[in-house]
Amino acid sequence: MSDTFDLVVIGGGPGGYNCAIRAAQLGMSVACIDKRGTFGGTCLNVGCIPSKALLHSSELFEETSHLDRLGIIVGKAKLDLPAMMSHKDNIVSELTAGVEFLLKKNKITGIKGAAKILSPGKVEVARHNGATDVLECRNIVVATGSEVMPLPGVEIDEERIVSSTGALALAEVPKALVVVGGGVIGLELGSVWRRLGADVTVVEFLDHIVPGTDADARKTFQRALKKQGIKFKLSSKVTGVEKQKTSLKVSVEPAAGGAEEAIECDTVLVSIGRRPYTDGLGLDEVGVERDERGRIHVDSRYHTNIPGIYAVGDVIEGPMLAHKAEDEAMAVAEILAEKPGHVNYDVIPSVIYTSPEFAWVGLSEEELKAESIAYKSGKFPFMANAKAKVGGMTDGFVKVLADAVTDEVLGVHIVGPDAGTMIAEAALAMEFSASAEDIARTCHAHPTLSEVFRQAALGVDDRITQM
């Protein structure tokens, strides 16, 4: 069987399905292929969405033990883990069904199966029903996302030694959990299981967590997590995990070398990063260039070195973020329709959904110094904000970094409640090249958490009024 399309999108995650939908809106005939069996990609099926469901549920579970300070007596909360997992699974099912509905609504041919590029304009699909088809098309977009980075010498079984996928589906709360890697995924899932009762230790190779973030912000962030009971072993590496009858023995030694120690636990979460999913797609056979990390080389228009083959999302250079993939997806669809698709990589926000949240956009102080950019800084703590006080959410601050000459906002870093929502105001301001003065002169409702952002902007010019 052979079908002909204007565009075939390989991958049904945020990059893939958004590209397919935007292309269909622009009048193209589109097929979207996904090998998982449910559309939505890693983010929706075993990533962003299920983890946020567990983060929300576990945060509410922990909050119940502190309600007495508000005059609310409810007794000790009891955990029904199967029900919590069922709630998470139901959300995923509803949202994946929603993606399928959107594909049908936009007259996109959704195909469940494994795709392989045979040549420019030809894609073979081994469908889940056993049939094999060849799709012919004018253009191909690769949006296959990423997969878990393995830890050499440690075999993931998704039961006792788990990746993020297994950590989202544990049958019981671990007594002790060792998280290998102090990045976003490890800290989020470590927070979930710590709140539900696990003793959590994070082992990180570097001398700090969340590498690449503003040092001032991440130190405050780590202090908040430590106060909650998460333990950190920095400048350390896991050299092996030994399975014992009822426990795991994790071997840890200093990153620079030295005496080895053992940590006993019953679950290990390996979260040292992700790698692009680009093997088995026929890329090498047709000559598509990839780098040493497996990422596909593209130009500023997401075009590979092979005519008619494009790539977006986690398979190309840049942060592995669903919203970055989504923006690239819509941009490449518009480019294919001869419209000016564009992504501003200077204003892509990042968020860690722990409590407090940690969000940032733009440059850090360390990056500004490394680039010899003269800047001014304004900083305001949530401790001095009325709304944060009312909610008992006073950890953290907002920091605004602005050009010393032009006052243009160059970076914003937030540790605190609702940081993931608040960072959108910063991204919008930066998209329009706003100055710190622009933000400072914008009326913010009282009492709200967003007032912290305004006060930080006022602080750039040393005129904070509420502290």
VONU-863820 format. One record per residue (C-alpha): residue number from 0; chain; z, y, x. Coordinates in Angstrom, 3 decimals. Each point is the difference from the previous one (the first is absolute). Layout:
// residues N
   i ch        Z        Y        X
 NUM  A        Z        Y        X
...
This chain:
// residues 467
   i ch        Z        Y        X
   0  A    0.000    0.000    0.000
   1  A   -0.813    3.496    1.257
   2  A    1.195    3.310   -1.472
   3  A   -1.034    3.498    1.090
   4  A    2.310    3.024    0.193
   5  A   -0.014    3.501    1.411
   6  A    3.342   -0.740    1.664
   7  A    2.082   -3.072    0.814
   8  A    3.627    0.700    0.879
   9  A    1.828   -2.739    1.895
  10  A    3.702    0.232   -0.815
  11  A    1.796    0.838   -3.241
  12  A    2.949    2.011    1.289
  13  A    0.550    3.783   -0.243
  14  A   -2.947    0.604    2.314
  15  A   -2.285   -2.500   -1.683
  16  A    0.577    0.564   -3.694
  17  A    0.157    3.803    0.313
  18  A   -3.277   -0.020    1.917
  19  A   -1.572   -2.217   -2.653
  20  A    1.236    2.182   -2.858
  21  A   -1.098    3.286    1.586
  22  A   -3.425   -1.456    0.837
  23  A   -0.400   -1.219   -3.581
  24  A    0.972    3.453   -1.288
  25  A   -2.788    1.390    2.176
  26  A   -2.549   -2.269   -1.673
  27  A   -0.199   -2.944    2.401
  28  A   -0.093   -3.652   -1.000
  29  A    2.985   -1.541    1.803
  30  A    1.535   -3.376    0.782
  31  A    3.553   -0.272    1.344
  32  A    1.000   -3.259    1.698
  33  A    3.576   -1.109    0.679
  34  A    1.103   -3.339    1.419
  35  A    3.640    0.163   -1.178
  36  A   -0.656   -0.889   -3.608
  37  A    1.626    3.151   -1.368
  38  A   -1.273    3.492    0.715
  39  A    2.258    2.687    1.462
  40  A    0.170   -1.157    3.611
  41  A    3.089   -0.480    2.142
  42  A    1.484    3.265   -1.287
  43  A    0.127   -1.029   -3.634
  44  A    0.510   -3.756    0.385
  45  A    2.366   -0.468    2.939
  46  A    0.639    3.466    1.439
  47  A    0.627    3.509   -1.294
  48  A    0.615   -0.785   -3.656
  49  A    2.213   -3.114    0.077
  50  A    2.045    1.458    2.845
  51  A    0.561    3.225   -1.935
  52  A    1.048   -2.028   -3.055
  53  A    2.652   -1.768    2.083
  54  A    1.039    3.218    1.715
  55  A    0.535    1.664   -3.376
  56  A    1.873   -2.959   -1.482
  57  A    2.205   -0.486    3.055
  58  A    0.806    3.713    0.152
  59  A    1.155   -0.056   -3.631
  60  A    2.036   -3.139    0.722
  61  A    1.790    1.743    2.837
  62  A    0.494    3.238   -1.961
  63  A    2.006   -1.805   -2.672
  64  A    2.802   -0.548    2.498
  65  A    0.360    3.779    0.426
  66  A   -0.164    1.125   -3.616
  67  A    3.766    0.307   -0.239
  68  A   -0.210    3.253    2.003
  69  A   -1.945    1.414   -2.939
  70  A    2.566   -1.185   -2.514
  71  A   -2.054   -3.018   -1.080
  72  A    1.834   -3.326    0.096
  73  A   -2.306   -3.005   -0.383
  74  A    1.663   -2.691    2.081
  75  A   -1.505   -1.912    2.897
  76  A   -3.740   -0.502   -0.243
  77  A   -1.336   -3.566    0.026
  78  A   -3.324   -0.859    1.554
  79  A   -2.559   -2.069   -1.907
  80  A   -2.541   -0.415    2.797
  81  A   -2.511   -2.072   -2.027
  82  A   -0.051    2.717   -2.670
  83  A   -0.473    2.698    2.665
  84  A   -2.889   -1.971    1.481
  85  A   -1.484   -0.539   -3.458
  86  A    0.103    3.763   -0.633
  87  A   -1.839    0.532    3.292
  88  A   -2.595   -2.669   -0.813
  89  A   -0.615    1.401   -3.479
  90  A   -0.724    3.448    1.424
  91  A   -2.474   -1.499    2.467
  92  A   -1.706   -2.012   -2.759
  93  A   -0.343    3.026   -2.262
  94  A   -1.448    2.170    2.753
  95  A   -2.446   -2.617    1.321
  96  A   -1.215   -0.503   -3.567
  97  A   -0.379    3.776   -0.159
  98  A   -2.297   -0.008    3.037
  99  A   -2.182   -2.695   -1.575
 100  A   -0.180    2.101   -3.164
 101  A   -1.107    3.043    2.020
 102  A   -2.763   -2.015    1.668
 103  A   -1.277   -1.200   -3.389
 104  A    0.354    3.470   -1.510
 105  A   -2.251    1.382    2.740
 106  A   -2.516   -2.875   -0.394
 107  A    0.761   -1.368    3.472
 108  A   -0.702   -3.668    0.679
 109  A    3.312   -1.366    1.239
 110  A   -0.317   -3.208    1.983
 111  A    2.852   -2.210    1.223
 112  A   -1.012   -1.788    3.159
 113  A   -0.493    0.178    3.764
 114  A   -2.772    2.285    1.229
 115  A   -2.118   -0.252    3.123
 116  A   -2.650    2.490    1.090
 117  A   -3.225   -1.870    0.759
 118  A   -2.000    3.083    0.967
 119  A   -0.222    3.661   -0.981
 120  A   -0.534   -0.117   -3.755
 121  A    1.065   -3.638   -0.483
 122  A    3.498   -1.319   -0.760
 123  A    0.842   -3.632   -0.610
 124  A    2.891   -0.729   -2.364
 125  A    1.832   -3.308   -0.208
 126  A    1.498    0.406   -3.458
 127  A    3.337   -1.473   -1.027
 128  A   -1.809   -2.066   -2.618
 129  A   -1.921   -1.841    2.721
 130  A   -3.320    1.798   -0.376
 131  A   -1.672    1.774    2.918
 132  A   -2.107    3.094   -0.649
 133  A   -1.961    2.429    2.122
 134  A    0.240    3.637   -1.070
 135  A   -2.713    2.420    1.044
 136  A    0.834    3.680    0.298
 137  A   -0.958    3.329    1.498
 138  A    3.399    0.538    1.653
 139  A    3.157   -1.924    0.891
 140  A    3.529    1.408    0.372
 141  A    2.589   -2.106    1.803
 142  A    3.503    0.687   -1.354
 143  A    1.816   -3.242    0.722
 144  A    3.302    1.553    1.067
 145  A    2.456   -1.534    2.439
 146  A    2.247   -3.000    0.556
 147  A    3.393   -0.649    1.568
 148  A    0.166    0.222    3.785
 149  A    1.462   -3.275    1.340
 150  A    2.790   -0.127    2.569
 151  A   -1.049   -2.272    2.884
 152  A    2.121   -3.140    0.153
 153  A    1.496    0.481   -3.468
 154  A   -1.579   -1.960   -2.850
 155  A    0.240    1.590   -3.442
 156  A    0.698   -2.568   -2.728
 157  A    0.677    2.547   -2.798
 158  A    3.262   -1.780   -0.817
 159  A    2.480    0.599    2.833
 160  A   -2.237    1.899    2.394
 161  A   -1.920    2.405   -2.209
 162  A   -2.531    2.778    0.067
 163  A    0.172    2.856   -2.479
 164  A   -1.628   -2.331   -2.543
 165  A    2.798   -2.550    0.233
 166  A    2.676    2.706    0.112
 167  A   -1.167    1.146   -3.439
 168  A    0.620   -3.428   -1.500
 169  A    3.193   -1.414    1.528
 170  A    1.745   -2.456   -2.318
 171  A    3.459    1.236    0.949
 172  A    1.645    2.857    1.830
 173  A    0.351   -0.845    3.711
 174  A    3.500    0.123    1.426
 175  A   -1.494    1.414    3.188
 176  A   -3.502    1.410    0.483
 177  A   -1.594    0.927    3.319
 178  A   -2.899    2.447   -0.305
 179  A   -2.400   -0.056    2.947
 180  A   -1.477    3.492    0.177
 181  A    1.409    3.401   -0.903
 182  A   -3.026    1.321   -1.842
 183  A   -0.612    0.872   -3.636
 184  A   -0.289   -3.521   -1.436
 185  A    3.009   -1.414    1.829
 186  A    2.257    2.899   -0.954
 187  A   -1.033   -0.040   -3.652
 188  A    0.469   -3.736   -0.472
 189  A    3.107   -0.022    2.188
 190  A    1.429    2.663   -2.328
 191  A   -0.749   -2.129   -3.068
 192  A    1.882   -3.046    1.268
 193  A    2.837    2.042    1.499
 194  A    0.668    1.566   -3.395
 195  A    0.004   -3.424   -1.622
 196  A    2.595   -1.291    2.445
 197  A   -1.668   -1.118    3.226
 198  A    1.307    0.862    3.458
 199  A   -3.070    1.651    1.562
 200  A   -0.827    0.480    3.681
 201  A   -3.193    1.777    1.081
 202  A   -1.364   -0.872    3.447
 203  A   -2.431    2.598    1.350
 204  A   -1.874   -0.116    3.328
 205  A   -0.011    3.785    0.435
 206  A    3.068    2.179    0.477
 207  A   -0.446    1.448   -3.497
 208  A   -1.110   -1.055   -3.484
 209  A   -3.152    1.145   -1.863
 210  A   -2.031    0.881    3.089
 211  A   -2.225    3.062   -0.176
 212  A    2.306    1.966   -2.286
 213  A    1.884    3.220    0.675
 214  A    2.980   -0.881    2.244
 215  A    2.435    2.311   -1.751
 216  A   -0.866   -1.467   -3.415
 217  A    0.062   -3.642    1.057
 218  A    3.418    0.378    1.640
 219  A    1.413    1.352   -3.257
 220  A   -1.804   -2.775   -1.877
 221  A    1.435   -2.719    2.236
 222  A    3.514    1.420   -0.342
 223  A   -0.313   -0.181   -3.782
 224  A   -1.140   -3.643    0.127
 225  A    2.735   -0.879    2.466
 226  A    2.586    1.573   -2.302
 227  A   -1.254   -2.369   -2.713
 228  A    0.722   -3.016    2.184
 229  A   -3.317   -0.763    1.710
 230  A    0.498   -0.881    3.664
 231  A   -2.507    0.879    2.699
 232  A   -0.791   -1.615    3.331
 233  A   -2.418    2.406    1.681
 234  A   -1.869   -0.481    3.280
 235  A    0.142   -3.719   -0.762
 236  A   -2.494   -2.783   -0.582
 237  A    0.100   -3.321   -1.816
 238  A   -1.093   -2.763    2.356
 239  A    0.362   -2.930   -2.366
 240  A    1.410   -1.373   -3.236
 241  A    1.546   -3.457   -0.043
 242  A    0.324   -1.812   -3.314
 243  A    3.319   -1.714   -0.420
 244  A    1.193   -2.120   -2.919
 245  A    1.422    2.810   -2.101
 246  A   -0.717    3.102    2.052
 247  A   -2.346    1.695    2.441
 248  A    0.796    0.924    3.576
 249  A   -1.829    3.178    1.033
 250  A   -0.297    0.560    3.745
 251  A    0.081    3.693    0.948
 252  A   -0.176    1.655    3.388
 253  A   -0.339    3.583    1.272
 254  A   -3.589    1.269   -0.123
 255  A    0.214    0.837    3.690
 256  A    1.313   -3.467    0.803
 257  A    3.530   -1.289    0.369
 258  A    2.541   -2.373   -1.445
 259  A   -0.978   -1.776   -3.201
 260  A    2.236   -0.143   -3.050
 261  A   -0.200   -1.980   -3.221
 262  A    0.326    1.265   -3.571
 263  A    0.789   -2.514   -2.733
 264  A   -1.605    0.592   -3.389
 265  A   -1.557   -1.877   -2.877
 266  A   -3.171    2.104   -0.405
 267  A   -2.269    1.796    2.463
 268  A   -2.485    2.648   -1.168
 269  A   -2.878    0.537    2.430
 270  A   -1.327    3.534   -0.546
 271  A   -1.529    1.188    3.258
 272  A   -3.050    1.535   -1.612
 273  A   -3.306   -0.918   -1.575
 274  A   -3.502   -0.641    1.324
 275  A   -3.396    0.616   -1.628
 276  A   -1.426   -2.883   -1.993
 277  A   -3.503   -0.136    1.436
 278  A   -0.508   -3.591    1.167
 279  A   -2.217   -2.392   -1.958
 280  A   -2.024    2.751   -1.673
 281  A   -3.159   -0.536    2.057
 282  A    0.438    3.298    1.831
 283  A   -0.641   -1.387    3.484
 284  A   -3.033   -1.955   -1.165
 285  A   -1.705    3.123   -1.353
 286  A    1.082    2.113    2.984
 287  A    2.669    2.269   -1.511
 288  A    2.054    1.460    2.844
 289  A    3.788   -0.518    0.059
 290  A    2.627    1.119    2.513
 291  A    2.524   -2.146    1.870
 292  A    2.369    0.137   -2.988
 293  A   -2.647   -1.232   -2.430
 294  A   -0.559    3.420   -1.593
 295  A   -3.528    0.845   -1.079
 296  A   -1.658    2.936    1.768
 297  A   -1.260    2.640   -2.435
 298  A   -1.292    3.543    0.307
 299  A    1.227    3.037   -1.921
 300  A   -1.889   -1.268   -3.055
 301  A    1.610   -3.482    0.145
 302  A   -3.313   -1.506    1.105
 303  A    0.114   -2.888    2.461
 304  A   -2.622   -0.464    2.703
 305  A   -1.993   -2.160   -2.421
 306  A   -2.052    1.860   -2.652
 307  A    1.324   -0.438   -3.510
 308  A    3.425   -1.366    0.993
 309  A    3.070    2.236   -0.378
 310  A    3.759   -0.528    0.351
 311  A    3.197    1.668   -1.238
 312  A    3.768   -0.500   -0.083
 313  A    2.080   -2.232    2.229
 314  A   -3.088   -1.496    1.690
 315  A   -0.790    3.294    1.751
 316  A    2.023    2.305    2.249
 317  A    2.926    1.920   -1.439
 318  A    3.260   -0.640   -1.831
 319  A    0.063   -3.104   -2.186
 320  A    0.860    1.760   -3.238
 321  A   -1.257   -0.730   -3.510
 322  A   -0.571    3.687   -0.766
 323  A   -1.951    0.514    3.222
 324  A   -2.247   -2.927   -0.996
 325  A   -0.386    1.449   -3.492
 326  A   -1.110    3.396    1.329
 327  A   -2.478   -1.602    2.405
 328  A   -1.290   -2.222   -2.795
 329  A   -0.836    2.906   -2.265
 330  A   -1.475    1.941    2.909
 331  A   -2.394   -2.788    1.002
 332  A   -1.114   -0.484   -3.608
 333  A   -0.816    3.692   -0.194
 334  A   -1.804   -0.122    3.341
 335  A   -2.153   -2.871   -1.294
 336  A   -0.832    2.192   -3.002
 337  A   -0.997    2.793    2.418
 338  A    3.028    2.082   -0.846
 339  A    2.412    1.617    2.528
 340  A    2.716   -2.687    0.182
 341  A    2.798    0.980    2.373
 342  A    3.553   -0.970    1.034
 343  A    2.394    2.433    1.686
 344  A    1.896   -2.264    2.388
 345  A    2.398    2.795    0.949
 346  A    1.728   -0.134   -3.384
 347  A    0.491   -3.692   -0.767
 348  A    3.671   -0.476   -0.906
 349  A    2.135   -3.010    0.897
 350  A    3.087   -1.222   -1.854
 351  A    2.761   -2.536    0.573
 352  A    1.535   -0.878   -3.369
 353  A    3.535   -0.760    1.090
 354  A    2.977    2.032   -1.193
 355  A   -0.118    2.671    1.263
 356  A   -3.779    0.095    0.123
 357  A   -1.793    1.183    3.126
 358  A   -3.306    1.835   -0.407
 359  A   -2.169    2.060    2.285
 360  A   -3.404    1.650    0.263
 361  A   -1.688    1.752    2.898
 362  A    1.344    0.342    3.531
 363  A    3.467   -0.713    1.353
 364  A    1.845    2.222    2.460
 365  A   -0.800   -2.472    2.789
 366  A   -3.720    0.127   -0.830
 367  A   -0.001    3.797   -0.106
 368  A    1.669    0.140    3.412
 369  A   -2.419   -2.567    1.432
 370  A   -2.930    2.117   -1.210
 371  A    1.625    3.213    1.300
 372  A   -0.070    1.599   -3.454
 373  A    2.535    2.795   -0.419
 374  A    1.920   -0.517   -3.237
 375  A    2.966    1.145   -2.057
 376  A    2.331   -2.291   -1.919
 377  A    1.974    0.336   -3.226
 378  A    2.480   -2.622   -1.139
 379  A    2.246   -0.326   -3.041
 380  A    2.398   -2.869   -0.901
 381  A    0.280   -1.679   -3.390
 382  A    3.767    0.338    0.403
 383  A   -0.373    3.679   -0.913
 384  A   -2.148   -0.626   -3.081
 385  A    1.579    0.019   -3.458
 386  A   -2.223   -2.699   -1.542
 387  A    0.582   -2.325    2.949
 388  A    3.760    0.590   -0.296
 389  A   -0.061   -0.835   -3.705
 390  A   -1.753   -3.291    0.676
 391  A    2.031   -0.897    3.068
 392  A   -3.183   -0.080    2.080
 393  A    0.876    2.288    2.873
 394  A   -1.242   -1.874    3.088
 395  A   -2.881    1.594    1.882
 396  A   -1.988    3.219    0.131
 397  A   -3.412    1.641   -0.274
 398  A   -1.566    1.367    3.177
 399  A   -3.030    2.290   -0.002
 400  A   -1.984    0.556    3.196
 401  A   -2.335    3.002    0.089
 402  A   -2.327    1.583    2.528
 403  A    1.909    2.681    1.951
 404  A   -2.877    2.462   -0.274
 405  A   -1.748   -0.659   -3.334
 406  A    2.961   -1.504   -1.895
 407  A   -2.288   -2.788   -1.307
 408  A    1.972   -3.130   -0.883
 409  A   -0.739   -2.715    2.564
 410  A    2.441   -2.697   -1.062
 411  A    2.734   -0.809   -2.499
 412  A    2.644   -2.697    0.429
 413  A    2.378   -1.028   -2.767
 414  A    2.931   -2.409    0.064
 415  A    1.679   -0.028   -3.376
 416  A   -0.220   -0.761   -3.718
 417  A   -3.498   -0.061   -1.515
 418  A   -1.551    0.838    3.363
 419  A   -3.099   -1.992   -0.952
 420  A   -0.603    2.247   -2.996
 421  A    0.972    3.231    1.761
 422  A   -2.415   -0.598    2.878
 423  A   -2.924    0.555   -2.398
 424  A    0.851    3.707   -0.182
 425  A   -0.162    0.149    3.782
 426  A   -3.332   -1.836    0.102
 427  A   -1.485    2.314   -2.636
 428  A    1.230    3.063    1.869
 429  A   -1.517   -1.253    3.246
 430  A   -3.278   -0.931   -1.708
 431  A   -0.360    3.662   -0.919
 432  A    1.196    1.182    3.451
 433  A    3.106    1.576   -1.493
 434  A    2.492    1.860    2.150
 435  A    3.744   -0.569   -0.054
 436  A    0.169    3.467   -1.580
 437  A   -2.234   -1.197   -2.870
 438  A    2.468   -2.775   -0.787
 439  A    2.996    2.279    0.445
 440  A   -1.451    2.480   -2.514
 441  A   -0.812   -2.688   -2.593
 442  A    2.603   -0.180   -2.766
 443  A    1.663   -3.429   -0.160
 444  A    1.972   -1.015   -3.110
 445  A    3.789   -0.132    0.228
 446  A    1.735   -2.366    0.261
 447  A   -2.524   -2.367    1.618
 448  A   -0.295   -1.932    3.227
 449  A   -3.187    1.934    0.786
 450  A    2.098    3.089    0.717
 451  A    0.864   -1.661    3.310
 452  A   -3.673    0.250    0.958
 453  A   -0.077    3.703   -0.826
 454  A    3.182    0.678    1.980
 455  A   -1.417   -1.866    2.998
 456  A   -3.122    2.181   -0.221
 457  A    2.237    3.087   -0.116
 458  A    1.725   -1.365    3.098
 459  A   -3.223    0.242    1.990
 460  A    0.572    3.763   -0.072
 461  A    3.817   -0.262    0.312
 462  A    0.708    1.144   -3.551
 463  A    1.606   -2.970   -1.740
 464  A    1.991    1.330   -2.975
 465  A    1.969   -3.023   -1.201
 466  A    1.915   -1.047    3.095
